[in-house]
């Protein structure tokens, strides 16, 4: 997930009338941390990888 994608999603939420969620994202970008998760079904493990923070 890129920073541009986060901005895009915030814009879409705003367009759909979900302004409280959109504003929460826009006003708190310095607090966002990006993660990706995957499930390894063969081992029964949940793997979580920290990608980094939103670059202001």
C-alpha positions, 0 to 999 in steps of 0.5 A: 500500500503506497501513500498515494493509495492511502490518500485515494482511499481517504478521498473515496471515503470522503466522497461517500459521506464517511467524512469522520473516517476520512478526516481521521486518516487525513488528520493523523497521517503522522500516526499511521503505520503500514502492515501486511499480513499473510496466513501460512495454512501449511504451518497454521501461522499468521505472519505480519510484516511492518512496512513502515510509516506514512511519509509526510 
